[in-house]
Amino acid sequence: MTETERVAPREIVDLVYRASRVRGCDSSASNRVAGEVAFCETHHGGGLAAWAALVDDAPGHLAESVLSSCQIDLVASLARTEGISRTDWNPPIPFALVAGSVWSCALRGLRWSAAPVEPTGTDPVSTMELSAAERSDGRADWFAERSRSALAEGLLVDRVLWSRLDQEAAGFLLSEAVLDAPVGRGRSRSAHG
């Protein structure tokens, strides 16, 4: 049985953001992946596992995949103006990178054709076709309740994945030990030290 830990969605956003910066994403890409992964973990599961799989795949694959996931924004814009639009990802990207965007599209009256019934964050997405449809509130109550529950009680996440993410994120900020280290040669002392 997998050991779990209870965390707040904002903690997921924070750690994924910082760990993604360590793994080569710029601020904007890190912000995007952090929001998408937290949304996915909250509503579909598998967000943290998808992030870890991207990091494990190859150096730079996380940043490439996050940038590639931005295609959904263009597809959504074209679908709103033309009625339908499609994109392909090769290699496929994990659903975790577009989970929140797909939900946002649904709220604005765009439907993902051939969407999996219950996708999880690790499900590969190779094609996405969005089409204009009636605004869908069908699962809005479920999503709202799941959000309220996550904010009030936190989310149970895999303890091993969480620990790994925490270790990765620690590399983004300088530790107190580094900040408090004696001044070395070639560095000047401040007036306060």
C-alpha positions, -999 to 999 in steps of 0.1 A, spaced: 0 0 0 13 35 -9 19 58 20 3 92 17 7 126 30 -19 154 33 -9 186 16 -26 218 6 -31 226 -32 -11 258 -27 18 236 -15 17 217 -47 18 249 -67 47 262 -47 68 230 -49 61 223 -85 69 259 -94 103 258 -76 112 223 -88 103 232 -124 126 262 -121 154 239 -110 146 216 -139 151 243 -165 117 260 -169 115 298 -170 92 316 -146 62 316 -170 65 279 -178 70 270 -142 39 290 -132 18 273 -159 29 237 -150 24 244 -113 -12 255 -118 -20 226 -142 -4 199 -120 -21 212 -89 -55 213 -108 -49 178 -121 -39 164 -88 -70 179 -72 -95 168 -97 -81 139 -116 -51 125 -97 -18 117 -112 -5 152 -116 26 147 -94 34 114 -111 31 130 -145 56 157 -135 80 132 -121 78 111 -153 86 141 -174 116 149 -153 128 113 -154 124 110 -192 153 131 -204 170 164 -195 150 193 -208 119 172 -215 98 189 -188 104 224 -203 98 212 -238 66 195 -229 53 225 -209 60 248 -238 44 224 -262 13 222 -240 7 259 -247 -7 248 -281 -40 243 -263 -43 281 -260 -41 285 -298 -65 256 -304 -90 271 -280 -88 305 -297 -93 291 -331 -121 268 -320 -140 299 -306 -136 318 -339 -138 289 -364 -160 264 -345 -134 237 -344 -96 233 -341 -71 205 -336 -35 200 -325 -13 170 -323 15 164 -299 44 142 -309 56 130 -286 24 129 -266 22 150 -234 6 139 -201 -29 151 -195 -16 168 -163 -2 196 -185 -36 206 -199 -61 194 -173 -70 229 -160 -70 243 -195 -94 216 -207 -118 225 -178 -115 262 -186 -124 255 -222 -154 235 -211 -166 264 -190 -163 286 -221 -183 263 -243 -156 243 -260 -157 205 -260 -128 181 -263 -138 156 -289 -129 120 -280 -118 129 -245 -112 100 -222 -140 94 -198 -120 97 -166 -85 109 -175 -57 109 -150 -26 131 -151 -4 104 -165 -26 96 -195 -8 105 -227 -25 131 -250 -14 130 -286 -44 148 -302 -68 173 -291 -97 186 -311 -118 213 -295 -152 223 -309 -178 249 -301 -205 234 -280 -231 244 -254 -214 256 -222 -210 226 -200 -219 229 -163 -225 191 -161 -197 185 -137 -193 221 -123 -209 211 -89 -185 181 -86 -155 203 -95 -166 230 -71 -171 205 -43 -138 188 -50 -120 222 -49 -137 231 -16 -128 198 0 -91 201 -12 -89 236 2 -105 227 35 -89 193 41 -60 191 18 -52 163 -7 -37 129 0 -6 125 -22 20 98 -26 46 104 2 75 92 -20 66 116 -48 60 144 -24 94 139 -7 111 138 -41 93 170 -52 103 187 -19 140 177 -25 139 190 -60 123 223 -50 149 228 -23 174 234 -50 157 266 -62 163 287 -31 195 293 -14 197 276 20 204 295 52 238 277 53 247 293 20 234 327 30 252 326 63 285 312 50 316 333 58 325 358 31 351 343 8 380 359 -11 369 383 -37 337 392 -20 333 424 0 318 426 35 287 447 39 287 476 63 264 455 85 287 425 89 
